[in-house]
Amino acid sequence: MSFFNNRLWSGVIALCLSATASAAEVWICDFKDGTRRNTIPPKVLVDLRPDGSALVMDPFLVHFEQAPKQAKFVKNTQTKLRVRWRVDDVEFQGGLATDMDFSLVHDKRKSKAFITVSMPSFDNRDSGTGACALRK
C-alpha cells in the first residue's frame, strides 16, 4: 500500500499499545497480498481485551482516518485466534466507495495466519497469508 507510511503506522501502534496497558494480549500480524490488488493490509494489530472483546487497527483505518475498530467477532482459544472487523466507506479510484469486511484466522501452533477481505458492493474476495506474533 503505497499510501502507507511506516512512521505513521509505528506511531499508531505505539498509541494503541500505550492506551491499552491492561490488554489481555496484543497480536501483531504481517501479511502478503495473494492477489496483488493491494486490498490485504500488510500489518494488523489485534488488541484482545480481558472481557473477551478486541480492538483492531490496520493501514486502511489509518489511511481513512478511522479509529481502531471494535471487532465484530472474536474467538481466542489456545490454538487459534479468529477476528472479524469492518472498515467503513473505503473510497477507490473513480469515486466508488464500499465497506471492507476482514476475517483473520491465526493458527498459534503453526504461527501462520490467513486473512480474507470481501467488499459487499463487489463480487470478489481477496486473501493473503502471513504470520502473527504475540507482543511481549
C-alpha positions in Angstrom: 0.0 0.0 0.0 1.9 3.0 -1.3 -0.1 5.4 0.8 1.0 3.7 3.9 3.8 5.5 5.9 5.8 3.2 8.2 6.5 6.0 10.7 2.8 6.8 10.9 1.9 3.1 11.4 4.6 2.9 14.2 3.1 5.9 15.9 -0.4 4.4 15.7 0.8 1.1 17.2 2.6 2.9 20.0 -0.6 5.0 20.7 -2.8 1.9 20.7 -0.4 0.0 23.0 0.0 2.8 25.4 -3.7 3.3 25.7 -4.3 -0.4 26.3 -1.9 -1.2 29.1 -4.5 -3.6 30.6 -4.8 -5.7 27.5 -5.0 -9.4 27.8 -2.9 -10.0 24.7 -1.7 -7.9 21.7 -1.0 -9.7 18.4 0.8 -8.0 15.5 0.3 -9.8 12.2 2.2 -9.3 8.9 0.5 -10.3 5.6 1.3 -10.7 2.0 -1.4 -9.8 -0.6 -2.0 -13.0 -2.5 -3.8 -11.2 -5.3 -1.7 -8.1 -5.7 -4.7 -5.8 -5.7 -3.5 -4.1 -2.6 -6.6 -5.0 -0.6 -4.8 -7.0 2.0 -3.3 -4.9 4.8 0.4 -5.6 5.3 0.1 -5.3 9.0 -2.8 -5.8 11.5 -2.8 -5.1 15.2 -5.3 -7.1 17.4 -5.7 -5.9 21.0 -7.5 -8.6 22.9 -9.2 -7.2 26.0 -9.7 -9.0 29.3 -13.5 -9.0 28.7 -13.1 -11.1 25.5 -13.6 -8.2 23.1 -10.9 -6.9 20.7 -9.8 -3.7 19.1 -8.3 -3.9 15.6 -6.1 -1.5 13.8 -4.9 -1.7 10.2 -3.4 0.6 7.5 -6.9 1.1 5.9 -8.2 2.5 9.1 -5.1 4.8 9.4 -5.4 6.0 5.8 -9.1 6.7 6.0 -8.6 8.4 9.4 -10.8 5.9 11.3 -10.3 5.0 14.9 -9.4 1.4 15.9 -12.4 -0.8 15.3 -14.2 -2.9 17.8 -14.1 -6.5 16.3 -17.5 -7.8 15.2 -16.4 -11.3 16.2 -13.6 -12.6 18.4 -12.8 -16.2 19.3 -9.5 -16.8 21.1 -8.5 -20.3 22.1 -5.2 -22.0 23.0 -4.7 -23.0 19.3 -6.5 -20.3 17.2 -7.3 -16.7 17.1 -10.3 -15.6 14.9 -11.2 -11.9 14.5 -13.6 -10.1 12.1 -13.9 -6.3 11.6 -15.2 -3.8 9.1 -13.6 -0.7 7.6 -16.4 1.7 6.6 -16.7 3.7 3.4 -13.4 2.9 1.7 -13.2 5.1 -1.5 -11.5 3.6 -4.6 -10.3 5.3 -7.8 -13.3 6.6 -9.8 -15.2 7.6 -6.6 -16.6 4.1 -5.8 -17.0 3.6 -2.1 -17.7 0.4 -0.2 -17.2 -1.2 3.2 -14.4 -3.8 3.6 -15.1 -6.8 5.7 -12.0 -8.6 7.0 -11.6 -12.0 8.6 -8.4 -13.1 10.2 -7.5 -16.6 11.4 -4.2 -17.2 13.2 -3.1 -20.8 13.9 -1.0 -20.3 17.1 0.6 -23.8 16.9 2.0 -23.3 13.4 2.5 -19.5 13.7 0.6 -19.0 10.4 -2.2 -16.6 9.6 -4.8 -16.2 6.9 -6.8 -13.1 6.1 -9.7 -12.5 3.7 -11.4 -9.4 2.6 -14.8 -9.1 1.0 -16.5 -6.0 -0.3 -20.3 -6.1 -0.3 -20.5 -3.8 -3.4 -18.3 -6.1 -5.4 -18.5 -9.8 -6.2 -14.8 -10.6 -5.5 -12.9 -11.7 -2.4 -9.2 -11.4 -1.8 -6.9 -13.2 0.6 -3.4 -13.2 1.9 -1.2 -15.2 4.2 1.3 -14.3 6.9 2.2 -14.7 10.5 1.2 -13.2 13.8 3.4 -12.7 16.9 2.4 -12.0 20.4 3.7 -8.7 21.5 5.9 -9.0 24.6 
